[in-house]
């Protein structure tokens, strides 16, 4: 049907207004779980339920968030080589070296205060966001509301994180909708969830506020404190390679899990040879790093390896952090040697 231009503009404007009304109407303020959440926030924290619901009315279910967090129905084949190549690669190595140079004093101070090596701090920030380049562009309140109210498998976890996001915003005097991060609501350089920000983040640059989105210094100090609070052992090793004579026999020790539970005697009994020194009397983790078509790498993780898994509960993740930290140290040492004046 033909419409004169002036009428067409009126129709277009009307459709746009209708779309806006639909978006507003699709907010979470009418969701039964959201209403319960708002009432709980009012009773527990003294934030008016109407204020909570007013914020939730401005976000809606994000199906992309649910797609990204839902485990695949068919699990892919684990590959340490493929996983490692995502993080031990030229972009992260170059960016990590630059980050270390730029923030050398801050890293030195954080390491001295919390006992965590500079290389580990740099590696975690590199693995998480490539030093702030990829912090995520999801509205954190929308992502967390979606997972809290429309993703039953992990709703209790994300309801707690949504609660902490509102408290974080209140404490910082910010609009809860001003936070952007990953599809799981992780924020800033180190990808802390709101509860971790409230429990472990520090104002390391001393400007009176904690800012993991804009302050590398706060990110550095917060990562170091997080690891220290989770049991980092200063001046202790992370992991060492191991030779396994009989993989089938060693599987019993792998199956004990990520928390250290293996004794040195058990290694001998299962024909496992450490390719390096072991801390006396310390329990260990036997880690198998599988790659299809290649021999499995075996490593012995110490207490500090386990501490890294408190950041992300994956042996692949912890080993990627360790491997990147070692690569960064090697690159830094090579640069130092190359730039030293000839004698």
Secondary structure, DSSP 8 states (H G I E B T S, - for coil): ----HHHHHHHHHHHHHHHHHHHHHTBGGG-HHHHHHHHHHHHHH---HHHHHHHHTT-B--HHHHHHHS--SS-----HHHHHHHHSSHHHHHHHHHHHHHTHHHHHHHHHHH---HHHHHHHHHHHHTTTT----EEHHHHHHHHHHH-GGGHHHHHHHHHHHHHHHHHHT--GGG-EE-TT--BTTTTB-HHHHHHH---TT-SSS--TTT-HHHHHHHHHHHHHHTT--TT---EEEEEES-HHHHHHHHTT-SS--B-HHHHHHTTEEESS---TT--BEEEEEEETTEEEEEEEE-HHHHHHHTTSS-HHHHHHHHHHHHHHHHHHHHHHHHHS---
